[in-house]
Amino acid sequence: MKTALIFPGQGSQAVGMGKELAENFPQARRVFEEVDDALSQKLSTVMWDGPAETLTLTANTQPALMAVSLAVIRVLEAEAGLDIGREAAYVAGHSLGEYSALAAAGSLTISDTARLLRIRGDAMQKAVPVGEGAMAAILGLERDAVDAIAREAAGTEVCDVANDNGNGQVVVSGHKAAVERAAALAQSRGAKRAVMLAVSAPFHCSLMAPAADAMRDALGEVPLGAPVVPVVINVEARPESDPAKLVDGLVRQVTATVRWRESMIYMASENVEAFYEIGSGKVLTGLGKRLAPAAQFMSIGTKADVAAFVQSFRA
């Protein structure tokens, strides 16, 4: 069976994530220790004990979600004998999840990935003063319709499509007033809902250009190897294995649309029959079941999930 591993992004975090894995698997504990050491911070304590307000700070959320995903990978390698290079056709991640995918596929070390995501989170937070930017989820309209609404709402400001998640879920990002105009326009044009999101910055829009510059510099200092399987990257919704192009994709995705709908459809069109969401939550599984209805989905983030995977993997 052709499989793909998919890695969640911001919004999938929850206080307590990864704690059960650390208590039951030494491989998971080592990942969390490595991330703590790389950041010179007990991020694991924040992940397991909160408070939620500290965990949801972008600079903490990004490396924390990666840590859980890579802890799961290390446990699956030990418990099930998972070999990503042999058993997966693709890996892909939603926004910061692309870094998790690259680490899982051997392009980046866990320590380097943690440090890069700390830089990314800090840079994205600093790119736009608090209160000036916003994001909104438009539900019930497709990408082309939301593109037109975003252009109309922008005026002299910025309003870009940040995420095309599929199933009529498209997120816009930019100046707060422009995003509010887009939300109102969307509702007047048939959207089921337009929901302002509780985010600390307007991610994946042109206002993030300073953060893209920061990531270009940071990635220039970190060796990135060829992945053991192709990575379906956010900015192209197509597989890539060339390290230089992977770096370019990571820089571009800071300001570009996360093309998740197209990424999932591409993998399904390449006959991927099973998708495993690796890490915290089930957001990508929920989206994927509607984007690739013929495929099997399993989310793996707890001890019970690991046991279920091991049983199915050995069957």
URRA-V842222 format. One record per backbone hydrogen bond with DSSP energy under -1.0 kcal/mol. CO is the residue of the C=O (numbers start at 1). NH is the residue of the N-H. Records with the same first field share a line. If there is no record, write none. Layout:
CO=NH, NH
This chain:
2=273, 274
3=89
4=276
5=92
6=278
7=94
9=12
14=17
16=19
18=22
19=23
20=24
21=25
25=29
26=30
27=31
28=32
29=33
30=34
31=35
32=36
33=37
34=38
35=39
36=41
41=43
42=46
43=47
44=48
45=49
46=50
47=16
51=55
52=56
57=60, 61
58=62
60=64
61=65
62=66
63=67
64=68
65=69
66=70
67=71
68=72
69=73
70=74
71=75
72=76
73=77
74=78
75=79
76=80, 82
83=87
84=88
90=5
91=232
92=7
94=97
95=98
96=99, 100
97=101
98=102
99=103
100=104
101=105
102=107
103=106
105=228
107=225
109=113
110=114
111=115
112=116
113=117
114=118
115=119
116=120
117=121
118=122
119=123
120=124
121=125
122=126
123=127
129=132
132=176
134=174
135=197
136=172
137=195
138=170
139=192, 193
142=146
143=147
144=148
145=149
146=150
147=151
148=152
149=153
150=154
154=157
158=175
160=173
162=258
163=171
164=261
168=140
169=165
170=138
171=162, 163
172=136
173=160
174=134
175=179
176=180
177=181
178=182
179=183
180=184
181=185
182=186
183=187
184=188
186=191
187=190
193=139
195=137
197=199
201=203
205=208
206=209
208=212
209=213
210=214
211=215
212=216
213=217
214=218
215=219
216=220
218=221
219=222
230=91
231=233, 240
233=237
234=259
238=233
240=231
242=246
243=247
244=248
245=249
246=250
247=251
248=252
249=253
251=254
252=255, 256
258=164, 260
259=263
260=264
261=265
262=266
263=267
264=268
265=269
266=270
267=272
268=271
273=296
274=4
275=298
276=6
277=300
282=286
283=287
284=288
285=289
287=291
288=292
292=295
296=275
298=277
300=279
302=306
303=307
304=308
305=309
306=310
307=311
308=312
309=313
310=314
